[in-house]
Amino acid sequence: MKAQTVNTKAVDFYNLMQKLIDDGYDPPEAERKARELTEDLEIAENMKDYWKHIGVAD
């Protein structure tokens, strides 16, 4: 199950990077931006889990 999660994240990252390239970013810049956005999403997911854990969110 862990491999499935990692694989899905890799595909999501690739798709995000491709979208940024399509939007006009050059590949190195698109990769950097995708990493920033992915990191922000992971932080948001971790916070959502935290809020659920302490009983503030459903």
N, CA, C, O and CB atoms as a CASP TS submission, in Angstrom:
PFRMAT TS
TARGET T0000
AUTHOR 0000-0000-0000
METHOD Language model
MODEL 1
PARENT N/A
ATOM      1  N   MET     1       0.829  -1.193   0.000  1.00  0.00           N
ATOM      2  CA  MET     1       0.000   0.000   0.000  1.00  0.00           C
ATOM      3  C   MET     1       0.876   1.260   0.000  1.00  0.00           C
ATOM      4  O   MET     1       0.522   2.259  -0.626  1.00  0.00           O
ATOM      5  CB  MET     1      -0.945  -0.004   1.217  1.00  0.00           C
ATOM      6  N   LYS     2       1.989   1.216   0.684  1.00  0.00           N
ATOM      7  CA  LYS     2       2.898   2.360   0.736  1.00  0.00           C
ATOM      8  C   LYS     2       3.412   2.707  -0.664  1.00  0.00           C
ATOM      9  O   LYS     2       3.498   3.884  -1.014  1.00  0.00           O
ATOM     10  CB  LYS     2       4.079   2.065   1.680  1.00  0.00           C
ATOM     11  N   ALA     3       3.753   1.698  -1.463  1.00  0.00           N
ATOM     12  CA  ALA     3       4.249   1.945  -2.818  1.00  0.00           C
ATOM     13  C   ALA     3       3.184   2.630  -3.663  1.00  0.00           C
ATOM     14  O   ALA     3       3.501   3.486  -4.489  1.00  0.00           O
ATOM     15  CB  ALA     3       4.687   0.631  -3.481  1.00  0.00           C
ATOM     16  N   GLN     4       1.937   2.262  -3.465  1.00  0.00           N
ATOM     17  CA  GLN     4       0.835   2.883  -4.210  1.00  0.00           C
ATOM     18  C   GLN     4       0.763   4.378  -3.898  1.00  0.00           C
ATOM     19  O   GLN     4       0.587   5.191  -4.805  1.00  0.00           O
ATOM     20  CB  GLN     4      -0.514   2.196  -3.869  1.00  0.00           C
ATOM     21  N   THR     5       0.896   4.741  -2.635  1.00  0.00           N
ATOM     22  CA  THR     5       0.853   6.144  -2.227  1.00  0.00           C
ATOM     23  C   THR     5       2.007   6.917  -2.851  1.00  0.00           C
ATOM     24  O   THR     5       1.806   8.005  -3.390  1.00  0.00           O
ATOM     25  CB  THR     5       0.899   6.265  -0.695  1.00  0.00           C
ATOM     26  N   VAL     6       3.204   6.368  -2.782  1.00  0.00           N
ATOM     27  CA  VAL     6       4.379   7.028  -3.345  1.00  0.00           C
ATOM     28  C   VAL     6       4.215   7.179  -4.854  1.00  0.00           C
ATOM     29  O   VAL     6       4.516   8.236  -5.410  1.00  0.00           O
ATOM     30  CB  VAL     6       5.666   6.235  -3.015  1.00  0.00           C
ATOM     31  N   ASN     7       3.742   6.132  -5.516  1.00  0.00           N
ATOM     32  CA  ASN     7       3.548   6.166  -6.959  1.00  0.00           C
ATOM     33  C   ASN     7       2.535   7.248  -7.337  1.00  0.00           C
ATOM     34  O   ASN     7       2.758   7.993  -8.291  1.00  0.00           O
ATOM     35  CB  ASN     7       3.083   4.791  -7.472  1.00  0.00           C
ATOM     36  N   THR     8       1.444   7.339  -6.614  1.00  0.00           N
ATOM     37  CA  THR     8       0.425   8.352  -6.883  1.00  0.00           C
ATOM     38  C   THR     8       1.005   9.753  -6.716  1.00  0.00           C
ATOM     39  O   THR     8       0.722  10.643  -7.518  1.00  0.00           O
ATOM     40  CB  THR     8      -0.786   8.162  -5.951  1.00  0.00           C
ATOM     41  N   LYS     9       1.811   9.950  -5.680  1.00  0.00           N
ATOM     42  CA  LYS     9       2.424  11.264  -5.467  1.00  0.00           C
ATOM     43  C   LYS     9       3.370  11.617  -6.606  1.00  0.00           C
ATOM     44  O   LYS     9       3.437  12.773  -7.024  1.00  0.00           O
ATOM     45  CB  LYS     9       3.178  11.294  -4.131  1.00  0.00           C
ATOM     46  N   ALA    10       4.099  10.630  -7.109  1.00  0.00           N
ATOM     47  CA  ALA    10       5.016  10.874  -8.225  1.00  0.00           C
ATOM     48  C   ALA    10       4.243  11.288  -9.476  1.00  0.00           C
ATOM     49  O   ALA    10       4.648  12.213 -10.181  1.00  0.00           O
ATOM     50  CB  ALA    10       5.864   9.618  -8.514  1.00  0.00           C
ATOM     51  N   VAL    11       3.145  10.612  -9.749  1.00  0.00           N
ATOM     52  CA  VAL    11       2.314  10.944 -10.913  1.00  0.00           C
ATOM     53  C   VAL    11       1.717  12.338 -10.744  1.00  0.00           C
ATOM     54  O   VAL    11       1.700  13.123 -11.692  1.00  0.00           O
ATOM     55  CB  VAL    11       1.188   9.893 -11.105  1.00  0.00           C
ATOM     56  N   ASP    12       1.228  12.649  -9.552  1.00  0.00           N
ATOM     57  CA  ASP    12       0.672  13.979  -9.292  1.00  0.00           C
ATOM     58  C   ASP    12       1.732  15.062  -9.496  1.00  0.00           C
ATOM     59  O   ASP    12       1.454  16.114 -10.071  1.00  0.00           O
ATOM     60  CB  ASP    12       0.106  14.054  -7.860  1.00  0.00           C
ATOM     61  N   PHE    13       2.949  14.792  -9.019  1.00  0.00           N
ATOM     62  CA  PHE    13       4.044  15.749  -9.167  1.00  0.00           C
ATOM     63  C   PHE    13       4.362  15.961 -10.648  1.00  0.00           C
ATOM     64  O   PHE    13       4.518  17.095 -11.101  1.00  0.00           O
ATOM     65  CB  PHE    13       5.302  15.260  -8.408  1.00  0.00           C
ATOM     66  N   TYR    14       4.455  14.863 -11.392  1.00  0.00           N
ATOM     67  CA  TYR    14       4.746  14.959 -12.825  1.00  0.00           C
ATOM     68  C   TYR    14       3.653  15.755 -13.538  1.00  0.00           C
ATOM     69  O   TYR    14       3.951  16.621 -14.361  1.00  0.00           O
ATOM     70  CB  TYR    14       4.877  13.550 -13.449  1.00  0.00           C
ATOM     71  N   ASN    15       2.397  15.465 -13.227  1.00  0.00           N
ATOM     72  CA  ASN    15       1.278  16.170 -13.865  1.00  0.00           C
ATOM     73  C   ASN    15       1.308  17.662 -13.541  1.00  0.00           C
ATOM     74  O   ASN    15       1.051  18.495 -14.410  1.00  0.00           O
ATOM     75  CB  ASN    15      -0.060  15.565 -13.419  1.00  0.00           C
ATOM     76  N   LEU    16       1.622  17.997 -12.287  1.00  0.00           N
ATOM     77  CA  LEU    16       1.726  19.399 -11.891  1.00  0.00           C
ATOM     78  C   LEU    16       2.860  20.079 -12.648  1.00  0.00           C
ATOM     79  O   LEU    16       2.700  21.191 -13.150  1.00  0.00           O
ATOM     80  CB  LEU    16       1.947  19.521 -10.370  1.00  0.00           C
ATOM     81  N   MET    17       4.002  19.409 -12.729  1.00  0.00           N
ATOM     82  CA  MET    17       5.142  19.970 -13.434  1.00  0.00           C
ATOM     83  C   MET    17       4.806  20.169 -14.917  1.00  0.00           C
ATOM     84  O   MET    17       5.161  21.196 -15.496  1.00  0.00           O
ATOM     85  CB  MET    17       6.375  19.057 -13.276  1.00  0.00           C
ATOM     86  N   GLN    18       4.133  19.210 -15.525  1.00  0.00           N
ATOM     87  CA  GLN    18       3.749  19.330 -16.934  1.00  0.00           C
ATOM     88  C   GLN    18       2.787  20.501 -17.138  1.00  0.00           C
ATOM     89  O   GLN    18       2.886  21.224 -18.129  1.00  0.00           O
ATOM     90  CB  GLN    18       3.103  18.019 -17.430  1.00  0.00           C
ATOM     91  N   LYS    19       1.865  20.685 -16.207  1.00  0.00           N
ATOM     92  CA  LYS    19       0.915  21.806 -16.284  1.00  0.00           C
ATOM     93  C   LYS    19       1.666  23.139 -16.228  1.00  0.00           C
ATOM     94  O   LYS    19       1.349  24.070 -16.969  1.00  0.00           O
ATOM     95  CB  LYS    19      -0.127  21.725 -15.129  1.00  0.00           C
ATOM     96  N   LEU    20       2.655  23.220 -15.351  1.00  0.00           N
ATOM     97  CA  LEU    20       3.442  24.452 -15.244  1.00  0.00           C
ATOM     98  C   LEU    20       4.223  24.717 -16.532  1.00  0.00           C
ATOM     99  O   LEU    20       4.318  25.861 -16.975  1.00  0.00           O
ATOM    100  CB  LEU    20       4.408  24.370 -14.049  1.00  0.00           C
ATOM    101  N   ILE    21       4.778  23.668 -17.129  1.00  0.00           N
ATOM    102  CA  ILE    21       5.490  23.822 -18.405  1.00  0.00           C
ATOM    103  C   ILE    21       4.516  24.298 -19.477  1.00  0.00           C
ATOM    104  O   ILE    21       4.832  25.191 -20.263  1.00  0.00           O
ATOM    105  CB  ILE    21       6.163  22.483 -18.834  1.00  0.00           C
ATOM    106  N   ASP    22       3.330  23.693 -19.501  1.00  0.00           N
ATOM    107  CA  ASP    22       2.304  24.111 -20.466  1.00  0.00           C
ATOM    108  C   ASP    22       1.897  25.569 -20.256  1.00  0.00           C
ATOM    109  O   ASP    22       1.518  26.259 -21.203  1.00  0.00           O
ATOM    110  CB  ASP    22       1.070  23.206 -20.356  1.00  0.00           C
ATOM    111  N   ASP    23       1.978  26.029 -19.006  1.00  0.00           N
ATOM    112  CA  ASP    23       1.618  27.414 -18.683  1.00  0.00           C
ATOM    113  C   ASP    23       2.755  28.400 -18.953  1.00  0.00           C
ATOM    114  O   ASP    23       2.608  29.599 -18.714  1.00  0.00           O
ATOM    115  CB  ASP    23       1.202  27.511 -17.228  1.00  0.00           C
ATOM    116  N   GLY    24       3.902  27.891 -19.459  1.00  0.00           N
ATOM    117  CA  GLY    24       4.969  28.786 -19.867  1.00  0.00           C
ATOM    118  C   GLY    24       6.236  28.753 -19.033  1.00  0.00           C
ATOM    119  O   GLY    24       7.198  29.446 -19.362  1.00  0.00           O
ATOM    120  N   TYR    25       6.266  27.967 -17.961  1.00  0.00           N
ATOM    121  CA  TYR    25       7.497  27.845 -17.180  1.00  0.00           C
ATOM    122  C   TYR    25       8.497  26.991 -17.955  1.00  0.00           C
ATOM    123  O   TYR    25       8.104  26.033 -18.621  1.00  0.00           O
ATOM    124  CB  TYR    25       7.211  27.227 -15.775  1.00  0.00           C
ATOM    125  N   ASP    26       9.795  27.331 -17.875  1.00  0.00           N
ATOM    126  CA  ASP    26      10.775  26.431 -18.464  1.00  0.00           C
ATOM    127  C   ASP    26      10.968  25.255 -17.495  1.00  0.00           C
ATOM    128  O   ASP    26      10.690  25.398 -16.305  1.00  0.00           O
ATOM    129  CB  ASP    26      12.139  27.175 -18.752  1.00  0.00           C
ATOM    130  N   PRO    27      11.439  24.093 -17.981  1.00  0.00           N
ATOM    131  CA  PRO    27      11.458  22.878 -17.147  1.00  0.00           C
ATOM    132  C   PRO    27      12.129  23.016 -15.773  1.00  0.00           C
ATOM    133  O   PRO    27      11.542  22.575 -14.785  1.00  0.00           O
ATOM    134  CB  PRO    27      12.146  21.803 -17.893  1.00  0.00           C
ATOM    135  N   PRO    28      13.336  23.608 -15.659  1.00  0.00           N
ATOM    136  CA  PRO    28      13.920  23.719 -14.311  1.00  0.00           C
ATOM    137  C   PRO    28      13.070  24.576 -13.367  1.00  0.00           C
ATOM    138  O   PRO    28      12.912  24.254 -12.189  1.00  0.00           O
ATOM    139  CB  PRO    28      15.325  24.307 -14.403  1.00  0.00           C
ATOM    140  N   GLU    29      12.530  25.665 -13.900  1.00  0.00           N
ATOM    141  CA  GLU    29      11.680  26.544 -13.096  1.00  0.00           C
ATOM    142  C   GLU    29      10.382  25.828 -12.717  1.00  0.00           C
ATOM    143  O   GLU    29       9.890  25.977 -11.599  1.00  0.00           O
ATOM    144  CB  GLU    29      11.369  27.851 -13.862  1.00  0.00           C
ATOM    145  N   ALA    30       9.833  25.051 -13.652  1.00  0.00           N
ATOM    146  CA  ALA    30       8.606  24.292 -13.385  1.00  0.00           C
ATOM    147  C   ALA    30       8.840  23.265 -12.284  1.00  0.00           C
ATOM    148  O   ALA    30       7.985  23.072 -11.420  1.00  0.00           O
ATOM    149  CB  ALA    30       8.111  23.593 -14.667  1.00  0.00           C
ATOM    150  N   GLU    31       9.995  22.608 -12.312  1.00  0.00           N
ATOM    151  CA  GLU    31      10.297  21.618 -11.272  1.00  0.00           C
ATOM    152  C   GLU    31      10.400  22.290  -9.906  1.00  0.00           C
ATOM    153  O   GLU    31       9.860  21.784  -8.922  1.00  0.00           O
ATOM    154  CB  GLU    31      11.608  20.869 -11.598  1.00  0.00           C
ATOM    155  N   ARG    32      11.092  23.427  -9.843  1.00  0.00           N
ATOM    156  CA  ARG    32      11.237  24.149  -8.574  1.00  0.00           C
ATOM    157  C   ARG    32       9.875  24.576  -8.038  1.00  0.00           C
ATOM    158  O   ARG    32       9.580  24.397  -6.856  1.00  0.00           O
ATOM    159  CB  ARG    32      12.145  25.379  -8.753  1.00  0.00           C
ATOM    160  N   LYS    33       9.050  25.141  -8.915  1.00  0.00           N
ATOM    161  CA  LYS    33       7.719  25.607  -8.510  1.00  0.00           C
ATOM    162  C   LYS    33       6.850  24.433  -8.071  1.00  0.00           C
ATOM    163  O   LYS    33       6.120  24.539  -7.085  1.00  0.00           O
ATOM    164  CB  LYS    33       7.036  26.371  -9.666  1.00  0.00           C
ATOM    165  N   ALA    34       6.920  23.313  -8.791  1.00  0.00           N
ATOM    166  CA  ALA    34       6.144  22.124  -8.435  1.00  0.00           C
ATOM    167  C   ALA    34       6.569  21.603  -7.064  1.00  0.00           C
ATOM    168  O   ALA    34       5.727  21.187  -6.268  1.00  0.00           O
ATOM    169  CB  ALA    34       6.315  21.022  -9.505  1.00  0.00           C
ATOM    170  N   ARG    35       7.871  21.626  -6.789  1.00  0.00           N
ATOM    171  CA  ARG    35       8.349  21.184  -5.463  1.00  0.00           C
ATOM    172  C   ARG    35       7.805  22.091  -4.362  1.00  0.00           C
ATOM    173  O   ARG    35       7.390  21.610  -3.307  1.00  0.00           O
ATOM    174  CB  ARG    35       9.900  21.169  -5.418  1.00  0.00           C
ATOM    175  N   GLU    36       7.806  23.402  -4.605  1.00  0.00           N
ATOM    176  CA  GLU    36       7.263  24.344  -3.617  1.00  0.00           C
ATOM    177  C   GLU    36       5.783  24.079  -3.377  1.00  0.00           C
ATOM    178  O   GLU    36       5.339  24.012  -2.230  1.00  0.00           O
ATOM    179  CB  GLU    36       7.471  25.799  -4.082  1.00  0.00           C
ATOM    180  N   LEU    37       5.023  23.930  -4.447  1.00  0.00           N
ATOM    181  CA  LEU    37       3.584  23.699  -4.314  1.00  0.00           C
ATOM    182  C   LEU    37       3.297  22.366  -3.632  1.00  0.00           C
ATOM    183  O   LEU    37       2.396  22.271  -2.799  1.00  0.00           O
ATOM    184  CB  LEU    37       2.909  23.740  -5.686  1.00  0.00           C
ATOM    185  N   THR    38       4.064  21.337  -3.988  1.00  0.00           N
ATOM    186  CA  THR    38       3.878  20.015  -3.389  1.00  0.00           C
ATOM    187  C   THR    38       4.181  20.068  -1.897  1.00  0.00           C
ATOM    188  O   THR    38       3.463  19.477  -1.091  1.00  0.00           O
ATOM    189  CB  THR    38       4.776  18.967  -4.083  1.00  0.00           C
ATOM    190  N   GLU    39       5.243  20.775  -1.533  1.00  0.00           N
ATOM    191  CA  GLU    39       5.596  20.916  -0.120  1.00  0.00           C
ATOM    192  C   GLU    39       4.476  21.627   0.631  1.00  0.00           C
ATOM    193  O   GLU    39       4.117  21.220   1.736  1.00  0.00           O
ATOM    194  CB  GLU    39       6.926  21.689   0.037  1.00  0.00           C
ATOM    195  N   ASP    40       3.923  22.685   0.044  1.00  0.00           N
ATOM    196  CA  ASP    40       2.809  23.402   0.669  1.00  0.00           C
ATOM    197  C   ASP    40       1.595  22.491   0.842  1.00  0.00           C
ATOM    198  O   ASP    40       0.919  22.548   1.870  1.00  0.00           O
ATOM    199  CB  ASP    40       2.429  24.631  -0.169  1.00  0.00           C
ATOM    200  N   LEU    41       1.316  21.650  -0.159  1.00  0.00           N
ATOM    201  CA  LEU    41       0.182  20.725  -0.069  1.00  0.00           C
ATOM    202  C   LEU    41       0.403  19.692   1.030  1.00  0.00           C
ATOM    203  O   LEU    41      -0.525  19.357   1.766  1.00  0.00           O
ATOM    204  CB  LEU    41      -0.043  20.021  -1.415  1.00  0.00           C
ATOM    205  N   GLU    42       1.639  19.184   1.144  1.00  0.00           N
ATOM    206  CA  GLU    42       1.936  18.206   2.192  1.00  0.00           C
ATOM    207  C   GLU    42       1.778  18.836   3.571  1.00  0.00           C
ATOM    208  O   GLU    42       1.259  18.198   4.487  1.00  0.00           O
ATOM    209  CB  GLU    42       3.361  17.645   2.022  1.00  0.00           C
ATOM    210  N   ILE    43       2.215  20.067   3.723  1.00  0.00           N
ATOM    211  CA  ILE    43       2.050  20.770   4.997  1.00  0.00           C
ATOM    212  C   ILE    43       0.561  20.925   5.300  1.00  0.00           C
ATOM    213  O   ILE    43       0.129  20.704   6.431  1.00  0.00           O
ATOM    214  CB  ILE    43       2.752  22.163   4.963  1.00  0.00           C
ATOM    215  N   ALA    44      -0.219  21.302   4.291  1.00  0.00           N
ATOM    216  CA  ALA    44      -1.664  21.467   4.482  1.00  0.00           C
ATOM    217  C   ALA    44      -2.318  20.138   4.868  1.00  0.00           C
ATOM    218  O   ALA    44      -3.185  20.109   5.742  1.00  0.00           O
ATOM    219  CB  ALA    44      -2.315  22.026   3.201  1.00  0.00           C
ATOM    220  N   GLU    45      -1.913  19.041   4.225  1.00  0.00           N
ATOM    221  CA  GLU    45      -2.461  17.725   4.562  1.00  0.00           C
ATOM    222  C   GLU    45      -2.101  17.352   5.994  1.00  0.00           C
ATOM    223  O   GLU    45      -2.940  16.836   6.733  1.00  0.00           O
ATOM    224  CB  GLU    45      -1.942  16.650   3.582  1.00  0.00           C
ATOM    225  N   ASN    46      -0.866  17.608   6.386  1.00  0.00           N
ATOM    226  CA  ASN    46      -0.442  17.303   7.751  1.00  0.00           C
ATOM    227  C   ASN    46      -1.231  18.127   8.758  1.00  0.00           C
ATOM    228  O   ASN    46      -1.602  17.623   9.818  1.00  0.00           O
ATOM    229  CB  ASN    46       1.059  17.559   7.918  1.00  0.00           C
ATOM    230  N   MET    47      -1.488  19.389   8.435  1.00  0.00           N
ATOM    231  CA  MET    47      -2.268  20.233   9.341  1.00  0.00           C
ATOM    232  C   MET    47      -3.704  19.735   9.441  1.00  0.00           C
ATOM    233  O   MET    47      -4.291  19.738  10.523  1.00  0.00           O
ATOM    234  CB  MET    47      -2.247  21.694   8.869  1.00  0.00           C
ATOM    235  N   LYS    48      -4.273  19.305   8.310  1.00  0.00           N
ATOM    236  CA  LYS    48      -5.639  18.786   8.320  1.00  0.00           C
ATOM    237  C   LYS    48      -5.716  17.561   9.237  1.00  0.00           C
ATOM    238  O   LYS    48      -6.662  17.422  10.012  1.00  0.00           O
ATOM    239  CB  LYS    48      -6.104  18.423   6.878  1.00  0.00           C
ATOM    240  N   ASP    49      -4.720  16.676   9.147  1.00  0.00           N
ATOM    241  CA  ASP    49      -4.672  15.505  10.026  1.00  0.00           C
ATOM    242  C   ASP    49      -4.533  15.932  11.485  1.00  0.00           C
ATOM    243  O   ASP    49      -5.147  15.344  12.375  1.00  0.00           O
ATOM    244  CB  ASP    49      -3.506  14.576   9.628  1.00  0.00           C
ATOM    245  N   TYR    50      -3.723  16.956  11.719  1.00  0.00           N
ATOM    246  CA  TYR    50      -3.528  17.454  13.079  1.00  0.00           C
ATOM    247  C   TYR    50      -4.835  17.997  13.652  1.00  0.00           C
ATOM    248  O   TYR    50      -5.196  17.684  14.786  1.00  0.00           O
ATOM    249  CB  TYR    50      -2.446  18.544  13.101  1.00  0.00           C
ATOM    250  N   TRP    51      -5.549  18.815  12.863  1.00  0.00           N
ATOM    251  CA  TRP    51      -6.812  19.379  13.349  1.00  0.00           C
ATOM    252  C   TRP    51      -7.812  18.265  13.659  1.00  0.00           C
ATOM    253  O   TRP    51      -8.550  18.352  14.641  1.00  0.00           O
ATOM    254  CB  TRP    51      -7.406  20.357  12.310  1.00  0.00           C
ATOM    255  N   LYS    52      -7.842  17.228  12.834  1.00  0.00           N
ATOM    256  CA  LYS    52      -8.722  16.082  13.109  1.00  0.00           C
ATOM    257  C   LYS    52      -8.291  15.397  14.403  1.00  0.00           C
ATOM    258  O   LYS    52      -9.125  15.025  15.228  1.00  0.00           O
ATOM    259  CB  LYS    52      -8.701  15.069  11.927  1.00  0.00           C
ATOM    260  N   HIS    53      -6.986  15.235  14.570  1.00  0.00           N
ATOM    261  CA  HIS    53      -6.443  14.547  15.742  1.00  0.00           C
ATOM    262  C   HIS    53      -6.826  15.260  17.039  1.00  0.00           C
ATOM    263  O   HIS    53      -7.151  14.610  18.032  1.00  0.00           O
ATOM    264  CB  HIS    53      -4.921  14.443  15.635  1.00  0.00           C
ATOM    265  N   ILE    54      -6.789  16.574  17.032  1.00  0.00           N
ATOM    266  CA  ILE    54      -7.115  17.298  18.269  1.00  0.00           C
ATOM    267  C   ILE    54      -8.606  17.601  18.384  1.00  0.00           C
ATOM    268  O   ILE    54      -9.044  18.223  19.352  1.00  0.00           O
ATOM    269  CB  ILE    54      -6.324  18.598  18.339  1.00  0.00           C
ATOM    270  N   GLY    55      -9.389  17.160  17.391  1.00  0.00           N
ATOM    271  CA  GLY    55     -10.838  17.280  17.485  1.00  0.00           C
ATOM    272  C   GLY    55     -11.428  18.594  17.026  1.00  0.00           C
ATOM    273  O   GLY    55     -12.589  18.882  17.320  1.00  0.00           O
ATOM    274  N   VAL    56     -10.659  19.400  16.312  1.00  0.00           N
ATOM    275  CA  VAL    56     -11.157  20.687  15.849  1.00  0.00           C
ATOM    276  C   VAL    56     -11.883  20.547  14.510  1.00  0.00           C
ATOM    277  O   VAL    56     -12.814  21.301  14.227  1.00  0.00           O
ATOM    278  CB  VAL    56     -10.005  21.686  15.725  1.00  0.00           C
ATOM    279  N   ALA    57     -11.462  19.592  13.691  1.00  0.00           N
ATOM    280  CA  ALA    57     -12.069  19.395  12.362  1.00  0.00           C
ATOM    281  C   ALA    57     -12.592  17.974  12.245  1.00  0.00           C
ATOM    282  O   ALA    57     -12.189  17.077  12.985  1.00  0.00           O
ATOM    283  CB  ALA    57     -11.043  19.687  11.228  1.00  0.00           C
ATOM    284  N   ASP    58     -13.492  17.797  11.305  1.00  0.00           N
ATOM    285  CA  ASP    58     -14.051  16.462  11.059  1.00  0.00           C
ATOM    286  C   ASP    58     -13.146  15.652  10.170  1.00  0.00           C
ATOM    287  O   ASP    58     -13.455  14.502   9.857  1.00  0.00           O
ATOM    288  CB  ASP    58     -15.434  16.561  10.432  1.00  0.00           C
TER
END
